Amino acid sequence: MTNRALEVNDKQKVYIQLINIYRQSNKLEFVEDLYKKLCKKYHDSLEIWSQYIEFLFDAPADSGFTKAKVIL
């Protein structure tokens, strides 16, 4: 279903919505990988970078995610 959504919609918006779904359902292990892929693909998107950094700052310290200070 995700592939079909990507074919007919703006890919960046679909990925952002998928990230929001994962965050709401507490499946955070998928979120950082998606953000890393999006940052590579849309490296000039301020929206993606700011959401990624916000996610990292909100993540618990013991979550194992990349430290936001490293990204900055």
N, CA, C and O atoms as a printed pandas DataFrame, in Angstrom:
     atom_number atom_name residue_name chain_id  residue_number  x_coord  y_coord  z_coord
0              1         N          MET        A               1    0.817   -1.182    0.000
1              2        CA          MET        A               1    0.000    0.000    0.000
2              3         C          MET        A               1    0.867    1.253    0.000
3              4         O          MET        A               1    0.521    2.248   -0.636
4              5         N          THR        A               2    1.993    1.208    0.712
5              6        CA          THR        A               2    2.886    2.357    0.736
6              7         C          THR        A               2    3.426    2.666   -0.653
7              8         O          THR        A               2    3.534    3.832   -1.033
8              9         N          ASN        A               3    3.763    1.633   -1.409
9             10        CA          ASN        A               3    4.288    1.850   -2.765
10            11         C          ASN        A               3    3.275    2.551   -3.653
11            12         O          ASN        A               3    3.634    3.432   -4.435
12            13         N          ARG        A               4    2.015    2.167   -3.537
13            14        CA          ARG        A               4    0.974    2.816   -4.331
14            15         C          ARG        A               4    0.813    4.274   -3.908
15            16         O          ARG        A               4    0.653    5.155   -4.753
16            17         N          ALA        A               5    0.853    4.523   -2.627
17            18        CA          ALA        A               5    0.742    5.901   -2.141
18            19         C          ALA        A               5    1.894    6.750   -2.669
19            20         O          ALA        A               5    1.702    7.919   -3.002
20            21         N          LEU        A               6    3.087    6.167   -2.746
21            22        CA          LEU        A               6    4.243    6.900   -3.254
22            23         C          LEU        A               6    4.115    7.206   -4.744
23            24         O          LEU        A               6    4.613    8.227   -5.218
24            25         N          GLU        A               7    3.450    6.323   -5.476
25            26        CA          GLU        A               7    3.303    6.519   -6.912
26            27         C          GLU        A               7    2.371    7.674   -7.259
27            28         O          GLU        A               7    2.596    8.374   -8.247
28            29         N          VAL        A               8    1.335    7.881   -6.463
29            30        CA          VAL        A               8    0.305    8.854   -6.837
30            31         C          VAL        A               8    0.321   10.135   -5.989
31            32         O          VAL        A               8   -0.480   11.039   -6.229
32            33         N          ASN        A               9    1.206   10.218   -5.020
33            34        CA          ASN        A               9    1.257   11.388   -4.140
34            35         C          ASN        A               9    2.674   11.951   -4.066
35            36         O          ASN        A               9    3.625   11.366   -4.583
36            37         N          ASP        A              10    2.786   13.091   -3.414
37            38        CA          ASP        A              10    4.083   13.698   -3.152
38            39         C          ASP        A              10    4.846   12.795   -2.176
39            40         O          ASP        A              10    4.407   12.589   -1.044
40            41         N          LYS        A              11    5.969   12.269   -2.612
41            42        CA          LYS        A              11    6.717   11.285   -1.823
42            43         C          LYS        A              11    7.141   11.824   -0.468
43            44         O          LYS        A              11    7.065   11.121    0.540
44            45         N          GLN        A              12    7.582   13.059   -0.445
45            46        CA          GLN        A              12    8.032   13.642    0.814
46            47         C          GLN        A              12    6.888   13.685    1.828
47            48         O          GLN        A              12    7.090   13.369    3.001
48            49         N          LYS        A              13    5.710   14.066    1.395
49            50        CA          LYS        A              13    4.561   14.133    2.304
50            51         C          LYS        A              13    4.135   12.745    2.781
51            52         O          LYS        A              13    3.725   12.582    3.930
52            53         N          VAL        A              14    4.231   11.758    1.912
53            54        CA          VAL        A              14    3.875   10.391    2.300
54            55         C          VAL        A              14    4.831    9.897    3.376
55            56         O          VAL        A              14    4.397    9.317    4.371
56            57         N          TYR        A              15    6.119   10.119    3.187
57            58        CA          TYR        A              15    7.097    9.691    4.189
58            59         C          TYR        A              15    6.903   10.420    5.517
59            60         O          TYR        A              15    7.013    9.806    6.578
60            61         N          ILE        A              16    6.618   11.709    5.471
61            62        CA          ILE        A              16    6.383   12.464    6.707
62            63         C          ILE        A              16    5.162   11.905    7.428
63            64         O          ILE        A              16    5.174   11.761    8.651
64            65         N          GLN        A              17    4.118   11.592    6.685
65            66        CA          GLN        A              17    2.917   11.023    7.298
66            67         C          GLN        A              17    3.217    9.645    7.893
67            68         O          GLN        A              17    2.724    9.316    8.972
68            69         N          LEU        A              18    4.014    8.847    7.204
69            70        CA          LEU        A              18    4.403    7.536    7.719
70            71         C          LEU        A              18    5.188    7.673    9.024
71            72         O          LEU        A              18    4.981    6.904    9.963
72            73         N          ILE        A              19    6.071    8.637    9.075
73            74        CA          ILE        A              19    6.822    8.903   10.308
74            75         C          ILE        A              19    5.872    9.280   11.434
75            76         O          ILE        A              19    6.019    8.796   12.556
76            77         N          ASN        A              20    4.902   10.134   11.149
77            78        CA          ASN        A              20    3.926   10.532   12.170
78            79         C          ASN        A              20    3.134    9.330   12.679
79            80         O          ASN        A              20    2.852    9.234   13.873
80            81         N          ILE        A              21    2.777    8.417   11.782
81            82        CA          ILE        A              21    2.048    7.206   12.183
82            83         C          ILE        A              21    2.922    6.344   13.089
83            84         O          ILE        A              21    2.457    5.850   14.117
84            85         N          TYR        A              22    4.186    6.162   12.712
85            86        CA          TYR        A              22    5.100    5.378   13.548
86            87         C          TYR        A              22    5.296    6.022   14.915
87            88         O          TYR        A              22    5.342    5.323   15.927
88            89         N          ARG        A              23    5.410    7.329   14.954
89            90        CA          ARG        A              23    5.595    8.009   16.238
90            91         C          ARG        A              23    4.367    7.851   17.117
91            92         O          ARG        A              23    4.495    7.606   18.316
92            93         N          GLN        A              24    3.183    7.987   16.543
93            94        CA          GLN        A              24    1.954    7.860   17.325
94            95         C          GLN        A              24    1.733    6.444   17.823
95            96         O          GLN        A              24    1.181    6.243   18.904
96            97         N          SER        A              25    2.161    5.458   17.040
97            98        CA          SER        A              25    1.994    4.069   17.449
98            99         C          SER        A              25    3.192    3.555   18.258
99           100         O          SER        A              25    3.270    2.371   18.587
100          101         N          ASN        A              26    4.115    4.458   18.568
101          102        CA          ASN        A              26    5.282    4.150   19.415
102          103         C          ASN        A              26    6.220    3.125   18.786
103          104         O          ASN        A              26    6.846    2.342   19.500
104          105         N          LYS        A              27    6.325    3.121   17.466
105          106        CA          LYS        A              27    7.268    2.252   16.756
106          107         C          LYS        A              27    8.470    3.096   16.344
107          108         O          LYS        A              27    8.740    3.290   15.159
108          109         N          LEU        A              28    9.173    3.586   17.339
109          110        CA          LEU        A              28   10.243    4.553   17.122
110          111         C          LEU        A              28   11.469    3.963   16.440
111          112         O          LEU        A              28   12.295    4.702   15.905
112          113         N          GLU        A              29   11.595    2.642   16.454
113          114        CA          GLU        A              29   12.763    2.032   15.828
114          115         C          GLU        A              29   12.790    2.248   14.316
115          116         O          GLU        A              29   13.853    2.174   13.699
116          117         N          PHE        A              30   11.630    2.513   13.717
117          118        CA          PHE        A              30   11.561    2.761   12.278
118          119         C          PHE        A              30   11.757    4.232   11.913
119          120         O          PHE        A              30   12.109    4.557   10.779
120          121         N          VAL        A              31   11.530    5.105   12.873
121          122        CA          VAL        A              31   11.507    6.545   12.603
122          123         C          VAL        A              31   12.880    7.078   12.227
123          124         O          VAL        A              31   13.007    7.798   11.236
124          125         N          GLU        A              32   13.902    6.746   12.988
125          126        CA          GLU        A              32   15.224    7.305   12.700
126          127         C          GLU        A              32   15.736    6.855   11.333
127          128         O          GLU        A              32   16.329    7.650   10.603
128          129         N          ASP        A              33   15.515    5.601   10.985
129          130        CA          ASP        A              33   15.953    5.128    9.664
130          131         C          ASP        A              33   15.266    5.889    8.540
131          132         O          ASP        A              33   15.900    6.242    7.546
132          133         N          LEU        A              34   13.975    6.140    8.696
133          134        CA          LEU        A              34   13.255    6.914    7.683
134          135         C          LEU        A              34   13.796    8.331    7.590
135          136         O          LEU        A              34   13.983    8.857    6.493
136          137         N          TYR        A              35   14.048    8.947    8.733
137          138        CA          TYR        A              35   14.597   10.304    8.719
138          139         C          TYR        A              35   15.967   10.341    8.045
139          140         O          TYR        A              35   16.261   11.269    7.291
140          141         N          LYS        A              36   16.802    9.344    8.309
141          142        CA          LYS        A              36   18.126    9.311    7.681
142          143         C          LYS        A              36   18.002    9.212    6.164
143          144         O          LYS        A              36   18.726    9.890    5.436
144          145         N          LYS        A              37   17.090    8.372    5.687
145          146        CA          LYS        A              37   16.874    8.243    4.246
146          147         C          LYS        A              37   16.343    9.546    3.653
147          148         O          LYS        A              37   16.774    9.975    2.582
148          149         N          LEU        A              38   15.407   10.167    4.361
149          150        CA          LEU        A              38   14.835   11.421    3.866
150          151         C          LEU        A              38   15.865   12.540    3.843
151          152         O          LEU        A              38   15.875   13.352    2.918
152          153         N          CYS        A              39   16.727   12.592    4.847
153          154        CA          CYS        A              39   17.752   13.637    4.890
154          155         C          CYS        A              39   18.734   13.489    3.739
155          156         O          CYS        A              39   19.246   14.486    3.229
156          157         N          LYS        A              40   18.998   12.266    3.328
157          158        CA          LYS        A              40   19.876   12.059    2.175
158          159         C          LYS        A              40   19.166   12.443    0.878
159          160         O          LYS        A              40   19.749   13.085    0.004
160          161         N          LYS        A              41   17.907   12.043    0.768
161          162        CA          LYS        A              41   17.165   12.283   -0.467
162          163         C          LYS        A              41   16.765   13.751   -0.618
163          164         O          LYS        A              41   16.859   14.309   -1.711
164          165         N          TYR        A              42   16.322   14.375    0.468
165          166        CA          TYR        A              42   15.878   15.769    0.453
166          167         C          TYR        A              42   16.797   16.590    1.351
167          168         O          TYR        A              42   16.341   17.221    2.304
168          169         N          HIS        A              43   18.080   16.580    1.048
169          170        CA          HIS        A              43   19.078   17.204    1.915
170          171         C          HIS        A              43   18.902   18.712    2.073
171          172         O          HIS        A              43   19.476   19.300    2.989
172          173         N          ASP        A              44   18.127   19.346    1.208
173          174        CA          ASP        A              44   17.930   20.779    1.320
174          175         C          ASP        A              44   16.586   21.154    1.951
175          176         O          ASP        A              44   16.204   22.325    1.948
176          177         N          SER        A              45   15.870   20.163    2.490
177          178        CA          SER        A              45   14.558   20.415    3.089
178          179         C          SER        A              45   14.698   20.778    4.565
179          180         O          SER        A              45   15.057   19.940    5.392
180          181         N          LEU        A              46   14.416   22.010    4.875
181          182        CA          LEU        A              46   14.474   22.477    6.259
182          183         C          LEU        A              46   13.429   21.770    7.120
183          184         O          LEU        A              46   13.669   21.495    8.296
184          185         N          GLU        A              47   12.277   21.478    6.532
185          186        CA          GLU        A              47   11.202   20.811    7.268
186          187         C          GLU        A              47   11.650   19.437    7.774
187          188         O          GLU        A              47   11.420   19.098    8.935
188          189         N          ILE        A              48   12.280   18.661    6.919
189          190        CA          ILE        A              48   12.713   17.318    7.306
190          191         C          ILE        A              48   13.803   17.381    8.365
191          192         O          ILE        A              48   13.738   16.670    9.368
192          193         N          TRP        A              49   14.803   18.227    8.151
193          194        CA          TRP        A              49   15.893   18.336    9.118
194          195         C          TRP        A              49   15.388   18.808   10.477
195          196         O          TRP        A              49   15.813   18.282   11.505
196          197         N          SER        A              50   14.494   19.784   10.500
197          198        CA          SER        A              50   14.001   20.301   11.783
198          199         C          SER        A              50   13.145   19.261   12.498
199          200         O          SER        A              50   13.220   19.141   13.721
200          201         N          GLN        A              51   12.332   18.507   11.757
201          202        CA          GLN        A              51   11.537   17.450   12.382
202          203         C          GLN        A              51   12.419   16.331   12.920
203          204         O          GLN        A              51   12.149   15.775   13.984
204          205         N          TYR        A              52   13.478   16.002   12.177
205          206        CA          TYR        A              52   14.408   14.957   12.618
206          207         C          TYR        A              52   15.099   15.376   13.909
207          208         O          TYR        A              52   15.185   14.581   14.845
208          209         N          ILE        A              53   15.578   16.576   13.972
209          210        CA          ILE        A              53   16.270   17.051   15.179
210          211         C          ILE        A              53   15.299   17.146   16.351
211          212         O          ILE        A              53   15.654   16.828   17.486
212          213         N          GLU        A              54   14.077   17.583   16.075
213          214        CA          GLU        A              54   13.059   17.635   17.132
214          215         C          GLU        A              54   12.780   16.231   17.663
215          216         O          GLU        A              54   12.659   16.036   18.872
216          217         N          PHE        A              55   12.679   15.257   16.765
217          218        CA          PHE        A              55   12.470   13.862   17.180
218          219         C          PHE        A              55   13.610   13.395   18.086
219          220         O          PHE        A              55   13.366   12.765   19.115
220          221         N          LEU        A              56   14.846   13.699   17.711
221          222        CA          LEU        A              56   15.991   13.260   18.502
222          223         C          LEU        A              56   16.034   13.926   19.868
223          224         O          LEU        A              56   16.401   13.291   20.856
224          225         N          PHE        A              57   15.663   15.197   19.933
225          226        CA          PHE        A              57   15.637   15.875   21.226
226          227         C          PHE        A              57   14.534   15.318   22.122
227          228         O          PHE        A              57   14.697   15.264   23.341
228          229         N          ASP        A              58   13.414   14.903   21.530
229          230        CA          ASP        A              58   12.300   14.365   22.312
230          231         C          ASP        A              58   12.518   12.916   22.721
231          232         O          ASP        A              58   11.883   12.441   23.662
232          233         N          ALA        A              59   13.406   12.205   22.028
233          234        CA          ALA        A              59   13.638   10.785   22.322
234          235         C          ALA        A              59   14.311   10.636   23.693
235          236         O          ALA        A              59   15.128   11.471   24.080
236          237         N          PRO        A              60   13.968    9.585   24.413
237          238        CA          PRO        A              60   14.626    9.343   25.704
238          239         C          PRO        A              60   16.133    9.161   25.535
239          240         O          PRO        A              60   16.594    8.684   24.498
240          241         N          ALA        A              61   16.880    9.536   26.538
241          242        CA          ALA        A              61   18.346    9.486   26.475
242          243         C          ALA        A              61   18.869    8.063   26.278
243          244         O          ALA        A              61   19.911    7.868   25.653
244          245         N          ASP        A              62   18.161    7.083   26.800
245          246        CA          ASP        A              62   18.615    5.697   26.707
246          247         C          ASP        A              62   17.998    4.947   25.516
247          248         O          ASP        A              62   18.014    3.717   25.488
248          249         N          SER        A              63   17.466    5.667   24.555
249          250        CA          SER        A              63   16.756    5.034   23.440
250          251         C          SER        A              63   17.690    4.450   22.394
251          252         O          SER        A              63   17.260    3.622   21.591
252          253         N          GLY        A              64   18.946    4.851   22.377
253          254        CA          GLY        A              64   19.883    4.320   21.398
254          255         C          GLY        A              64   19.895    5.077   20.080
255          256         O          GLY        A              64   20.598    4.683   19.149
256          257         N          PHE        A              65   19.131    6.156   19.986
257          258        CA          PHE        A              65   19.124    6.952   18.759
258          259         C          PHE        A              65   20.353    7.840   18.712
259          260         O          PHE        A              65   21.002    8.082   19.729
260          261         N          THR        A              66   20.664    8.323   17.512
261          262        CA          THR        A              66   21.781    9.238   17.338
262          263         C          THR        A              66   21.560   10.472   18.203
263          264         O          THR        A              66   20.449   10.994   18.287
264          265         N          LYS        A              67   22.601   10.918   18.825
265          266        CA          LYS        A              67   22.482   12.122   19.658
266          267         C          LYS        A              67   22.267   13.338   18.761
267          268         O          LYS        A              67   22.939   13.498   17.742
268          269         N          ALA        A              68   21.333   14.185   19.151
269          270        CA          ALA        A              68   21.019   15.381   18.361
270          271         C          ALA        A              68   22.225   16.307   18.248
271          272         O          ALA        A              68   22.395   16.987   17.237
272          273         N          LYS        A              69   23.052   16.334   19.273
273          274        CA          LYS        A              69   24.238   17.202   19.233
274          275         C          LYS        A              69   25.202   16.765   18.135
275          276         O          LYS        A              69   25.888   17.605   17.554
276          277         N          VAL        A              70   25.266   15.486   17.844
277          278        CA          VAL        A              70   26.129   14.975   16.771
278          279         C          VAL        A              70   25.626   15.497   15.433
279          280         O          VAL        A              70   26.419   15.912   14.587
280          281         N          ILE        A              71   24.309   15.476   15.240
281          282        CA          ILE        A              71   23.719   15.959   13.987
282          283         C          ILE        A              71   24.000   17.450   13.821
283          284         O          ILE        A              71   24.384   17.905   12.743
284          285         N          LEU        A              72   23.804   18.200   14.901
285          286        CA          LEU        A              72   24.030   19.648   14.820
286          287         C          LEU        A              72   25.494   19.945   14.626
287          288         O          LEU        A              72   25.880   21.110   14.535
